[in-house]
Amino acid sequence: MMDLPIVVGVDGSEPSARAVDWAADEASLRGTSLRLVYASLWERYEGVSLAHDLAEPEEQVRAEDIVEAAERRARRRQPAVKVTSEVLPEEPEYALVRESRTAFAMVLGCRGRSGMTEALLGSVSLMVAGHAHCPVIVLRGDHDNQARAGTHGRIVCGAGDGTAGTAAVRFAADEALLRGVELEAVRAWQRPAHSATGHPLIVGDPGRLRQQQAAEVLEEALRDVPAGLRVQRRVLEGRARDALLAVSREADLLVVGARRRPGHFGLQLGRVAHGVLHRAACPVAVVPEPA
């Protein structure tokens, strides 16, 4: 079976260029190819505005320039990685979600070239992260443009509810192994709103049972983590979103899961994934979980 590529959504912006760097490193680490995609609606302008020197639709020329520049950057970054590119004359969110069906992972920059474009690309990133069929990595934060050991030497994963070996935990463990860094698994817990009585574990401390349950969920999620991987376990009191945002300041990549809902199109981002995509201090990987 042919290895699936790392796909990057490019648009000519500086964040997009940093995404090309990051994705080229990721493709090199995994020994796979890199595919650059620019989703553009240039065909709607055909016949209206032509490029003076090529007698081509201006938007088409610009799109081709964007992908060619991205290709050159990727090849300079990782000469051994096979790079392909394509201009798709359609809405970016739909094009990228379709591309995710045949991708190992998709990498997106966080912002665009102007205030209006920033808002558009923000909505595209959220839509793609919520509906993609593969992990989507959004390059938030003041990162160092590399998918290697990174600055902090740590991959952080949020351990949600579910069985052992969730897709998010497996992805995070794989990333940590590839980079030779530590995996930090986080599970948050909150004290009950009203104190209960009668249970021996919560006499004198109504949060003790919740904390123990969180630790048990964390252990179950890590049950199938490969031997030899350095793993740090953190059980933190508070909301999951706040806990993950706090640890993102000392992480090279934050990994969260998103679960499919029957009857809905693709993935529906919950509050945790939505919150970290907006505010994390490092790149965020949203990994689809099976139903």
N, C-alpha and C positions, 0 to 999 in steps of 0.2 A: 504494500500500500504506500502510495506517495505521501511524503511528509507534508503536512499542511503549512502554509506560509504564515508569517507575521504580517498583518495588514496595517498600513498607516493611512489615516485620512489626512491629506495635505491640502493646504489652501494658500500657500505663499507667505504666511505670517511667520514671525519669529517663534512663537510657541509651536507652530507646525514644524519648523525646522528642528527645534529641540526634540520633538516627537520622533522625527526621522533618526536623529542620533541615538535616542534611547532604543528604538525598535531595531536599528541595525546591530547594536550591542546584543540585544535579546536574541536576534536571529543567529548571531555568531555563537553565543553561548549554547544555543539549542542545536546548532548545526542544520538550520533550516533556511528557507528562502525568505525574501522580503518583497512584499507587494505594496506599491504606492498607488493610491487611488485619489483622484480629484473629481468630486461630484459637482458638475456645473450645468446650469441651464442655458449654455451659450446658444443652443439651437433656436431659442425663442428670439434671439437678436439677429439671426441670419437675414441678410438682405437689408438690414437697417444701418449697421455701422461696420465698415470694412477696414481692415488694417491697411495702411497706406502702402507699405512696402511689399506685402505678400498677396494682396487682393483676396484676403481671407476674412471671415468674420472675426472682429476684434476680440470678442470673448473667447473664441476658439484658440486664437494665437496666444492669448494670455494664459489659458489653461495649459496649453502645450509647453509654454515657457516654465510654468510652475512645476509641472511634473519632471521636466528635463533637469531643472535646477535641483529638485529633490533627489533625482537619480544620481547626479554628480556628487552631491553631498554624502549620500549613503555609500557610494563606492569609495570615496575618500576615507570615510570613517571605518569601513570594514571591507577591504578589497576582496576578501575571499567569499563574501556573501553574494549569492545570486540575487539580482534585483530586477524586477519587472515593474511596469507602471501602466496606467490606463486612465483616460479621461472618460467619465460617464456623464452623458448629458441628461441628468435627472436630479431630483431633490436629494440632498446629501443624506438625510436620515434614512430614506428608503433604500438608497444604493448601499449604504454602509451596513444596514441590517441584513440585506441580501448577501453582501460579501462575507458576513460573519458565518454563514452556513458552511463555507469552505475555507475557514481560517482557523489556525490554532489559537490566535489571540489578535485583538485589535488595539492599536495605540492611537490616542487622540491628544492633541494639544488642548490647553484649557481655554485660551482666549484667541480672538481674532484681531483684525487690524484697526478697528474703530469702535466707538461706543455702541453703535447699532449692530455691527458685526459681532461684537463680544456677546451681546444678548442673544443673537441668533445662534452662534456656535455653542453658547451655554445650553440652549434648549436642545440643539442637535446632540451634544454630548450626553445629556440626560436621557434623551429618547433612545439613543443607541445603547447606552449602558443598561437601560431598562428592558430592551427587547432583543438584544443580540443573542446569538446561539453559541457564542464562545466568550471567554473572558475578555473584558474591555478594560484597558488601562488608561486612565485619564491623568495627565501629568500636571498635577497640582503642586503648589508649594515651591520653595526655593531649592530645588533639587540640583544635582550636578550633571544632569544630562547623560547619565550613564547607567546602564542596567548591568552593573558589575558589582564589585564589593561595596561600592558606595561610600558615603561619608560616615555613616553610623554603624555599618556592619550588622544590620539587623532587619529582618523581615517580620512584620507584625501581622497576625491574623486574628480576627474576631471569631470566637467560637460560639455559634448560634445554637438554637435548639435543633435536635435531630440525632441521627445515628452516627456511629463512629465512621471516620474516613470520609467526611463531607468533601464535596468538590473544592470548596474554598480552602480547607485545611490541606488537602492533597496538593493543590496548586501552590500554596504558600510554602509547603515543605519542599516541593520540587525547586522552587525559586531559591530557597535558602541553600539547598544542596548544590545547585549550579554555581552559585556565587561563593560558596564556602563560608557562609555567615550563619549567625544564630537565628533560630525561629523563636519568636515571642508570641505565645498564645494567650489571648485575653478573654476573660469571661466576667461580665458585670453582674452585680446583684443589687437589689434594693430591699430595705427593711419593709416589713408589712405596714400598711397604713394604720392598722389597729392591732394591738398586742393580743396574741392568743395565749391561752393558758392550758395547763394540763399536760403538755408534751415536755419530757425531761430535757430536751435539747434547747428549749426556749425559755426555761425558767430563768429569770433574771436578765436575759438578753434575747429579745424577740427576733433579732437578726441572725442569730447563730445558725439556725436551721437553714435559712436562705443561703448563707455563705457556704455551708457544707454542701448543699445541693449544687451550687454553682461550681464548686471544686470537683464534684463528681461528674457533672456535665463536661467540664474541661478535660478530665482524664479520659472519658469515653471518646471525645472528639479526637484525642491524640493517640488512641489505641494502636492505630496502624501506621503511625509515623515511622519512617525508616530508621533502623538502628544506626547509631553513629552520628545522627544529626543532633547538634546542640539545641536543646529546647528549654526555654524559660517559661514558667507558668505564672500568670498573674491573675488573681481573683480580686477585682476592684469593686468597691461599693459605689453605687451611683447608676445613672442611666448609661446604657451601652454606648450611645452616640458620644456622650461627653467623655467616657473613658477612652474610647478609640481616638477621639480628637486630641486628647492629652498625650497619649503615647505616640501619636503621629509625628510629634516634634522631634522624636529621637529614632525615627524609622526611615529606611530607604524605600520601602514599599509597604502600603497598608492593604490587606486583602480582606474583603467581605463577600458574603454570599448573597445571592438573590434567588428566590424560589419561584418556580413557575406556578401559576394558578390555573386550574382547568377552566376552560371557557373564556380565557383571556388571551389576547394576542401577546405572545412572548412573555417577558418578565415584567413584573410589577415591582418597582423599587419601594422598599419599606422606608420607615423614617430613618433608620440607622444608615443605610446605604445612601439615601438622599442627602442626609446631613453631612456625611464625611466627604461626599463628592463636592459639596459646596465649600467646605471649610477646612479640610485636612491640610496639614503642613508638609505633606509628601505625596508622591504619586499614589493613586488609588486603583486597585484592581477589583472590579466587580465580576464575580464568578457565578455563572448560572448553576443552580442546584436542581437535581432531579425532583420531581413531584413526590 
